[in-house]
């Protein structure tokens, strides 16, 4: 157990040249220890808090939906102005047709 979480702990022998601990002192470094074993901590259960926390972080990074940004609606609908202009144009055309029809009727009499 580490805290309240249960982990599987594995010890594996280290091979290779990258198994030393160095400490920086001013402008130089000093060798402190050499590691012979590596310890790996694996989460024992997928129901643990640590597992949920790790999977959420990974899914946030990988998630495609983060590229889509939802903005709150601000001000008036941008389509409303266009719709208003179309409505006015339709009314103008209808009024012009009525005038033309009335003028035709007057000429015919």
Residue pairs with C-beta under 8 A, 6 or more apart in sequence:
1 7
2 41
5 43
5 44
5 48
5 49
5 50
6 44
6 45
6 48
7 41
7 42
7 43
7 44
8 41
8 42
8 43
8 44
9 39
9 40
9 41
9 42
10 39
10 40
10 42
11 37
11 38
11 39
11 40
12 37
12 38
12 39
12 40
13 36
13 37
13 38
14 35
14 36
14 37
14 38
19 34
19 35
19 36
20 31
20 33
20 34
20 35
21 31
21 32
21 33
21 34
21 35
22 29
22 30
22 31
22 32
23 29
23 30
23 32
43 50
43 51
43 54
45 51
60 66
